[in-house]
Amino acid sequence: MERSDYRGRFAPSPTGPLHFGSLVAALGSYLDAKHHNGTWLVRIEDLDTPRTVKGAADDILRTLEACGLHWDETVIYQSRRTTAYQAAFEQLRTDNLLYPCACSRKEITDSALHGIDGQIYPGTCRKGVPAGREGRAWRVRADDQAISFDDALQGRITQHLESEIGDFVVKRADGLFAYQLAVVVDDAAQGITHVVRGADLLTSTARQIYLQRLLGFATPAYTHLPIAVNAQGEKLGKQTLAAPVGTHSPVATLLRALAFLRQELPAELLGHAPESVLIWAIAHWNKDRLKGIMNIPV
């Protein structure tokens, strides 16, 4: 069968081994791409070097392969793409959309309101860095227009960046480019048409769409899957000491992830190889069973 124009991706941060919540995101994005006869890519988001754990990227890739989740093109590493991020940064700066910011995190916390994703930047440096201070981070001006998009699972989402987020950082005080800019540049460079990821990133999407528009990039279709949470309602991850995904029983791991994604599984799949499980899952993938669900306890 001829491959479609659908291009999806899984983009883990190598801050530790792959845990169950990340595997769910990987599997959901893989199944959606393959169900539509599309291309599935893997991108290692290792731009935040202080948080990157040595060997974690290779461990993540090995775990994906053990579970039968094979990517279609060469793996991209953000740490090798700073030239592309710099070019986008210079375009925004040339268009007078950026400004330097001298505010410390404590200063912002002391003077800002709490928004939907942390502190709302109060615009302290928008009209210029205060006398005697040096701008280190760079922020993009957020306008007062509403950013709206239709998420395949979470419905119509509308966010007012100026009042709910504020001007946000695209280049950090330590000189590293921020996630929001890097992910937009990479999705455009890889021709990503569909982004399937965890609902913990839902509040980031409006910022990414805003940058896509400023940079003249196309906006992908978005699907935000429920995130796996513990008994306290906390997202599974390094901070909550989530156990790494083992590779000794990949079929059992896949079946657990498919059950989390509310896919109806025939009992006989347990005795098959990962590739056979995935062939069945691709053919029967139905993400509509997850509509409106933001998180699922595990």
JOTASUL-V598640 format. One line per field, one symbol per residue. ss: DSSP state (a for helix, b for strand, c for the rest). phi: phi as a letter, one per 30 degrees, with the letter a starting at -180 (. if undefined). burial: 1 if it has 16 or more other ideal C-beta (glycine too) atoms within 10 Angstrom, else 0. A space follows every 10 residues. Layout:
# JOTASUL-V598640
ss=???
phi=???
burial=???
This chain:
# JOTASUL-V598640
ss=ccccccbbbb ccccccccba aaaaaaaaaa aaaaacccbb bbbbccccaa accccaaaaa aaaaaacccc cccccbbaaa caaaaaaaaa aaaacccbbb bcccaaaaaa accbbccbbc cccccccccc ccccccbbbb cccccbbbbb bcccbbbbbb aaaacccbbb bcccccbcaa aaaaaaaaac cccbbbbbaa aaaaaaaaaa aaaaaccccc bbbbbcbbbc ccccbccaaa cccbccccca aaaaaaaaaa ccccccaaaa accaaaaaaa aaaaccaaaa ccccbbbc
phi=.dddddbcab bdcdclddce dddedddddd dddddchccc cbbcccdded cdceiddddd dddedddicc dcbedccddc bddddddded dddddiccad bcdddddddd ccddcdbjdd ddiecdckde eicbdcdbcc dcdcddcbac ddccidcbbc edccbiecdc bdddjdddee dddddddddc idcbccaddd cedddddddd deddcicdcd dcbcdecdbd ddicddlddc hdddddcdbd ddddddddde dicdcdedde ccdedddded dddcebdddc eiccabdb
burial=0000011111 1111111111 1111111111 1111110111 1111111100 0100011011 1011011110 1000010100 1001100110 0110001111 1110000100 0100101011 1111100010 0000111111 1100001010 1111001010 1101111111 1010011111 1111111101 0111111111 1111111111 1101101011 1111111110 0000111000 0101100001 1011111101 1010100000 0101001101 1100101001 00011101
